[in-house]
């Protein structure tokens, strides 16, 4: 039998998950072949990646950067053909040669290629949280009509997947009752962020430079703020509800400051199985790539067990987490509203236009103002998202005088 290498497209290869994915794919070169990579505007790194990993295609989304790149190098570097924009993304996500699409583009730009990849029955490895939160129901409905597979690389959800598979259960994203009839509850962990020990009366004095420092994971500014408000954990509750179809009261989060236990599953017999590893994204990425096998050899680092602690989340400190749980229950477009209002609020906070404690207040008010409906296609999702962002900015201008 001839063993055929699986062809992988990495959307967003210059971001942190993208970079880790390329490292894993090149380490597993006896299993995978890099089909394509893409960047928004970091063409400097893209060029480096082209030379190093030699994909068949490389896509540049930003038009000016694409033009500039063509002027410098032409439309082909050795065996790599340079493609442009949405058309290029469409090609590398849905071409019949592609087996696996890693969706690591930040934001809504990822929605169309993910939907293309699902419709063409790819294995989709999803690193993009916001499209699961904002368009999860639509994504699940096209997934149900396809033979595609959706695998999460968010460390907690990937850990849940690993526990479930290791326990002899299957991964059934589309089955509404499967986990309800097999699992008591699932728990994802949260580091607690930088303000877990700060008195809540001090929260109003938190500045953006404090909020972007995450204790255990190395991440971008926006997600670091989301971790500090626990919105990130809230978004992950929504993500978990979508992927594992359990009632909300069976989906928990707990503070575990060391980020070494990533998730726990309690089964009917009272057994709780936990997933532990050093915080290294290459572990969940490699598991998703070789799913359901475990093939990747991690750089051997000794796992340090000392002082693993677990605490309940102090809800009164983290209203964003509470809001997200309500949204997980409400469903429909409430995830979209939460996501958009949060992104705008965090953006304003990062540029010091509003204070830290305004963030949950703004989101809550936007959730009250915008109509809850269902969006069934990409067009209405994008329109709804734009609308919510405008409403959020208007509200911030009215109430906080910022623009
Ligand atoms: Mn996570």
Boltz pocket constraint, residues with backbone or C-beta under 6 A from the ligand:
constraints:
  - pocket:
      binder: B
      contacts: [[A, 154], [A, 155], [A, 156], [A, 236]]
      max_distance: 6.0
